[in-house]
C-alpha cells in the first residue's frame, strides 16, 4: 500500500479554492483526510484546542494570506508562538498575492516551506504532496 499524508488542512476564505483544492488533492490519492477552515482565527482555535493530539493536527497546511478576521500572517504569528505535539507541520502559503512585500515577509518565517501563487495547478499540488511524502 502506498504511503499517504494523514491530514492536510486548507485555510482559505475562498470557497471555490477550498472546493477545487479538495477535488485535486483527493484525485492524487496521496492524502487520507482534508480539513478546511474559512479563516485564520477558526484555524488557530482548532490547532490550539488539539495541540496535544498529534492525530488531529495536520501534516501539511495550505495557508491563504488575505482573509477576514485573522489573515495568514496573524495566523502564523500565533502558530509560531505556540508549541504543538506534532513537531513537523509543513506550511505552504497559497495566495493570489505576488507582492514584493508578501514575498519578502515570507522569507522571515523559517518554518514556511513554499509560496504558491493562485491559481495553483494540479501538477503543483502533486509536486508539493510528493515532496511531503519524500517521493521526489
Buried (B, 14 or more C-beta within 10 A) or exposed (E): EEEBBBBBBBBBBBEEBBEBBBEBBEEBEBBEEBBBBBBBBBBBEBBEEBBEEBEBBBBBBBBBBBBEEBBBBBBBBBBEEEEBEBEEBBBBBBBEBEEEEBBEBBEEBEEBBBBBEBEBEEEBBBBBBBBBBEEE
